[in-house]
């Protein structure tokens, strides 16, 4: 074979190899381009989600803050009415012929100053909660799965319970439990719902909720001594005296420094006396 032909064959082999490599690079380039495009799409989606989530949390927080201005407003009751002024008596002199003696003069009564409710305050806690409730419910319903809205719903439930609107309070507490689960507000709502059930006379339901919150796996951030105290009272109301005594005894044994120790001891002794 001639030298020129051998050279031509080498050139063709080299050209084929270069062409194949170029095609591989082009194919990989398309894959890389697609990968970059997908990655950018994910970043854009994540950024949009983060922006939307942050915006939603911010709006929910603003609604909660507006509601808490009312819910946490101070209560300033009007002062009691002034006592009636003393009537000036005339004292009879021992000698009927003498002039009657007058009692010492009494200062004229001071005219009462009309009470004006200070701005931003309420005369009673009932008035305060009644004013705050619409805003708390609105904040809870606006973005129901955000933390500020869950907080607003818990506060609304507590306000309804304080106003004696137990059925509505139970509904709101249950919604907090359903959305928050094992979170802090979920566990607090469980205790709140137990209190509502006790007030409604549903002792077995209340006991179930309190037992759930005071078992061996109870969260460390729960006031277990307070939960046990409430559970003992629920047992007593339900007529389950033995369990009530055991629960009060547990408070005294496990929490000797508890603020509920004296109450537990008193309840325990009362049950012992009754039995």
Helices and strands as residue ranges (DSSP letters): H 3-71, E 90-91, E 101-102, H 125-142, H 147-162, H 166-180, H 184-199, H 203-214, H 224-237, H 241-254, H 261-274
